[in-house]
């Protein structure tokens, strides 16, 4: 299904997780499954549930926030000559 054919024009959509109806423009859709949508409440719940798994699988998240920020800054290219 093309992205411009996403059923957002219908006005309301049911959350694939909780089943409640919300305005379609406020739903989070999956790229590969645009007919499936989640409300922001379910997305936030899934984010909280996935955090321990992400931390276990990606050890960089076990580093302190200031160390993660420093590592991220080093990876960003700058436009200024050295």
Residue frames relative to the residue before (quaternion, step in Angstrom):
aa qw qx qy qz dx dy dz
X 1.0000 0.0000 0.0000 0.0000 0.00 0.00 0.00
X 0.4337 -0.6997 0.4952 0.2777 3.65 -0.74 0.95
X 0.6145 -0.5853 0.3831 0.3646 3.56 -1.13 0.65
X 0.6600 0.5023 -0.3288 0.4516 3.61 1.04 -0.63
X 0.6506 0.4993 -0.3184 0.4753 3.58 1.28 -0.13
X 0.3104 0.7502 -0.5201 0.2652 3.59 1.25 0.33
X 0.4646 -0.7265 0.4299 0.2673 3.60 -0.79 0.96
X 0.2572 0.7882 -0.5200 0.2053 3.60 0.94 0.85
X 0.5987 0.6039 -0.3552 0.3881 3.58 1.17 -0.46
X 0.5676 0.6335 -0.3845 0.3586 3.60 1.18 -0.34
X 0.5671 -0.6300 0.3772 0.3732 3.62 1.20 -0.23
X 0.8105 0.0220 0.0279 0.5846 3.60 0.74 -1.02
X 0.0629 -0.7841 0.6169 0.0262 3.55 -1.18 0.63
X 0.4158 -0.6888 0.5348 0.2582 3.55 -1.17 0.63
X 0.4560 -0.6579 0.5280 0.2835 3.54 -1.07 0.82
X 0.4561 -0.7049 0.4822 0.2503 3.57 -0.85 1.02
X 0.6766 0.4889 -0.2801 0.4740 3.60 1.22 -0.46
X 0.8267 0.2269 -0.1000 0.5051 3.61 0.55 -1.16
X 0.4580 -0.7224 0.4189 0.3048 3.60 1.23 -0.35
X 0.5218 0.6345 -0.4242 0.3809 3.61 1.22 -0.07
X 0.4201 -0.6917 0.5293 0.2550 3.57 -1.23 0.51
X 0.0108 -0.7790 0.6255 -0.0428 3.53 -1.01 0.97
X 0.6343 -0.4813 0.4032 0.4511 3.59 -1.23 0.24
X 0.5312 -0.6791 0.4111 0.2959 3.58 -0.80 1.02
X 0.6378 0.5396 -0.3421 0.4301 3.61 1.02 -0.64
X 0.6838 0.4764 -0.2809 0.4760 3.62 1.22 -0.39
X 0.5598 0.6189 -0.3831 0.3960 3.59 1.25 0.06
X 0.3583 -0.6865 0.5887 0.2317 3.55 -1.23 0.60
X 0.1264 -0.8107 0.5706 0.0356 3.56 -0.76 1.08
X 0.4567 -0.6622 0.5272 0.2738 3.53 -1.20 0.63
X 0.5453 -0.6406 0.4316 0.3256 3.55 -0.95 0.88
X 0.7473 0.4020 -0.2230 0.4798 3.59 0.85 -0.93
X 0.7693 0.2268 -0.1264 0.5837 3.61 1.26 -0.39
X 0.0679 -0.8567 0.5093 0.0444 3.63 0.46 1.12
X 0.5944 0.5641 -0.3809 0.4282 3.61 1.16 -0.29
X 0.6575 0.4599 -0.3037 0.5137 3.59 1.22 -0.43
X 0.0027 0.8078 -0.5873 0.0498 3.56 -0.79 1.04
X 0.1867 -0.7599 0.6130 0.1091 3.55 -1.21 0.62
X 0.4425 -0.6546 0.5397 0.2905 3.55 -1.14 0.67
X 0.6450 -0.5471 0.3606 0.3932 3.58 -1.19 0.44
X 0.5898 0.5676 -0.3702 0.4392 3.60 1.11 -0.54
X 0.6841 0.4652 -0.2793 0.4875 3.60 0.92 -0.87
X 0.6156 0.5313 -0.3487 0.4661 3.60 1.07 -0.68
X 0.6526 0.5002 -0.3139 0.4747 3.60 0.95 -0.83
X 0.6367 0.5212 -0.3240 0.4669 3.59 0.99 -0.80
X 0.6659 0.4955 -0.2994 0.4705 3.59 0.93 -0.88
X 0.6179 0.5443 -0.3402 0.4539 3.57 1.05 -0.73
X 0.6616 0.4961 -0.3008 0.4752 3.58 0.94 -0.88
X 0.6688 0.5023 -0.2979 0.4601 3.59 0.96 -0.86
X 0.7079 0.4690 -0.2707 0.4535 3.60 1.01 -0.73
X 0.4931 0.7007 -0.4213 0.2972 3.62 1.15 -0.48
X 0.6819 0.4640 -0.3284 0.4604 3.71 0.76 -0.80
X 0.6351 0.5238 -0.3326 0.4601 3.60 1.05 -0.71
X 0.6504 0.5102 -0.3121 0.4683 3.57 0.93 -0.90
X 0.6620 0.5046 -0.3123 0.4579 3.60 0.91 -0.84
X 0.6598 0.4982 -0.3104 0.4692 3.57 1.03 -0.73
X 0.7216 0.4565 -0.2500 0.4565 3.59 0.94 -0.87
X 0.7761 0.2394 -0.1195 0.5710 3.58 1.10 -0.71
X 0.2751 -0.8333 0.4546 0.1523 3.60 0.11 1.30
X 0.5140 0.6372 -0.4436 0.3647 3.63 1.11 -0.37
X 0.6294 0.5451 -0.3378 0.4389 3.60 1.11 -0.59
X 0.5925 0.5566 -0.3735 0.4468 3.59 1.24 -0.15
X 0.5457 0.6044 -0.3983 0.4223 3.57 1.27 -0.22
X 0.5917 -0.5546 0.4285 0.3984 3.61 -1.16 0.47
X 0.6524 -0.5553 0.3540 0.3752 3.58 -1.12 0.67
X 0.6641 0.5105 -0.3255 0.4386 3.63 0.91 -0.80
X 0.6341 0.5084 -0.3272 0.4821 3.59 1.12 -0.64
X 0.6312 0.5232 -0.3316 0.4668 3.59 0.99 -0.83
X 0.6548 0.5170 -0.3138 0.4532 3.59 0.95 -0.88
X 0.6528 0.5060 -0.3173 0.4660 3.60 0.95 -0.81
X 0.6478 0.5089 -0.3209 0.4673 3.60 0.98 -0.79
X 0.6514 0.5154 -0.3087 0.4634 3.58 1.02 -0.79
X 0.6489 0.5277 -0.3218 0.4438 3.60 0.94 -0.85
X 0.6374 0.5373 -0.3300 0.4428 3.60 1.04 -0.72
X 0.6831 0.5045 -0.2819 0.4466 3.59 1.10 -0.65
X 0.6179 0.5574 -0.3490 0.4309 3.59 1.18 -0.40
X 0.3603 -0.7389 0.5203 0.2312 3.62 -0.65 1.04
X 0.2470 -0.7587 0.5833 0.1524 3.54 -1.11 0.67
X 0.4673 -0.6810 0.4935 0.2725 3.56 -1.18 0.56
X 0.5723 0.6000 -0.3784 0.4115 3.59 1.26 -0.19
X 0.4687 -0.6679 0.4910 0.3051 3.59 -0.95 0.79
X 0.4613 -0.6969 0.4846 0.2583 3.57 -1.09 0.75
